[in-house]
Amino acid sequence: MDSHTADLASAIGGRVKQERQSRHWTLDQLASVAGVSRRMLVNVEQGVVNPSVGTLLRISDALGVGLPALVEPPRSRPVRLVRAGEGAVLWSGECGGRGVLVAGTDPPDVVELWDWTLGVGDRHASESHAAGTKELLQVLAGNITVEVGGQSISLGVGDAIRFDGDVPHSYANSGDLPAKFSLAVFEPGVGSGSTQVEVPDV
């Protein structure tokens, strides 16, 4: 990991541990609720791994805090400013692409704003998000292909799409130039119990 990725991993690990301990949960309890291995959770909390977006979503949903809460420092001010270049890089593609979470709201209805770039040949596959999740995407440069619900949709500059995020989906660069798109993700009812299960006794 480079220094920026290592710093982010450390910050995420500290926040996960803080949220877990504030609930008096053991590692095993959180691992069970989130559906991730105990080893992965230990590595996340220690900041020695760069977890996938899917893993972070499962952990944040289990904690009932939403993904933005894991990557943003706690703030009490009503305005949250993220300057250019300060977003959390949560995905890096093999061909130079990046998925950057630039802003997000607090639970229970979490909205995430993402800045995505896909290098030529890059593809990001996403597992199903929590029930009721919706995604809005607009292409800013290049061409991308969105695959969702058995459909493959080609999009060019200015094209936009809305789709359900609670099914497996993917974004791929379908052109011969780098592609860029803005993505908004709406995840309702985080922490309300609609996406959580009872914490098992260990």
N, C-alpha and C positions, 0 to 999 in steps of 0.2 A: 504493500500500500504506500502511496505517496503521502506526504505530510498532511495535506488537506483532507484526504480520505481517512487517514489515521485519526486526525483530530475529530472529524465527524463521527467516526465509529466510537471513539471514546466518549463523546458527548451523548450519543444515543445510548450507549451502555450504562452510563451514569443515570440517565433519565429512566430507563427501564427498571434499573435496580431500585431507584427512589420510589417509583410508582408501585412496584411490587411490595417493597417493605412497608409502604404506607398502608397497604391493605393487609399486612401481616400474613402474606402468602409465602409459602416455601417455593423454591425453584421447581420442585416437582408439581406443585399445584398449578403454577403459571404455565408450565410446559404442557400439562394435561389440558387445561382450558384453551390454550392457544393452538394446540395440535402441532407443537414443534418438539424436537428432542431436548432432553435436559442438557445434553452436551452443547447443542446449538445455543441454548439460552445462556449457559455459562459463558460461552465464547462471546456472545453479544454483550453481556453485562461487563465482561472484562475488556471489551473494545478491541479484541484481537481478530475479528472477522468482519468482513463487509457483507452483511446479510442482504438477501434479495429483497425487492420491494414486497413480494408476496409474504415473506417471512415477517417483515416489519408490520405489514397490515394485519397478519394474524395476531401478533403480539399486542399491537395497539388496540385492536378490537377487543381482545381478551381483557385488557386493562380498562377498556371503556374510555379511552382518551383521544382516539383518532391519531392518524399518522403525523399530522403537523406538530402535535404536542411532543413527539419523540425527537424531532429535529430542530425545534425552535426553543431557545432558552425561555424559561418562565418569565412572563411580563405582566405587570398589573395595569399598564397604560392601555387606554382604549384604541390607540393607533399603533400599528406595527409596521414599521418601515423596513423593507428589504431592498438594499441598493443592488445595482447591477453587479453580478458576480458573487453575491453573497448567498445565493440559494444553496440548498443541500443537494449535492449530486448523489442520487440514489441508484443510478444505473449507468454503466459505461459499456458501450458496444465494442465489438471486436474491430469495427471499421471506423472508429472515431466518434460514434454517436454518444449522446448523453441525455439522461432524463433528470431534470433539475426541479425539485419541489421548491417553488419560489414563495408561496404564501398559502395560508390555510386558516380556517375558522375553528372555533372551539366546539366540543360536543354540546348538545346531542346530535345536531344536524351538521355534519362536517363537510365543508367544501374545500377542495384542494385545487390550487392553480399550478400547473406544470409548464415548463419550457423544455421542449424536446427537440433534439437534432438527431438525425439518422444519417450516418455515412453511407456511401454507396455499398449495398450489400448487407447493411445492418437490419436486424429484425429483433423485435422485443415481443416475447410471448408472455401474456399475463394470465394467471389463473383466475378463477371466479372470485369476485369480491363478495362482500356481504349482501344479503338479499335486499333488493331495492336500490342498489347502487346504479347511478346513471353517469354517463360520460358525454361530454361535449368536446369536439375536436375541430380545429380549423387549421388548414394548411397555409403556412406563411411563405414557404419557398420549396421548390422541387415537387416531387410526386411521391405519394405514399399509397400503400394498399392496407386497408383495414380488414381483418378477417374476424367475423363475429357471427355466432349462431348459424354456422354453415354457409354464410355468405362471404364473398370476397368483393370489396368495393374499392375501386381505384379513385383517388382524389388528387386534384391539381391545385395550384395556387388559388386561394380564395374559397375553395370548396370547404363545406362544413358538414359534420355528421353528428347525430345524437344516437346513442345506443345504450342498451342495458349492459352494465358492467358486472352483473352477477352470473355471467357465463364466461367460459374461456374466450379470450380474444387476443389479437396481436396487431402490431403495427410494423410495417416493413417498408424500406426504401425501394420503390419499384422503378426508379429512374436511373439515369447515369450521372446525376449531380447530387450533392448533399441536399437533404430535405430538412425542413424545419416546421414544427407545428406547435400550437398552443393547445393545452388540454385542461379542461375543468372536470373534476370528479366530485360528484355529490353522493355522500354516504349517510343515509338517514338513521336516526335512532341509535347512534353509537353510545354505549353505556346504559341504554334503557332496558337491557335484558333481552331485546329482540334478537341479538346476535350472539348472546352469551349462554353458557351452560353453567350449571351449578358447580362451584368449586369443590372438588373431591377432598375428603378428609384423607390425610396421609399419615 
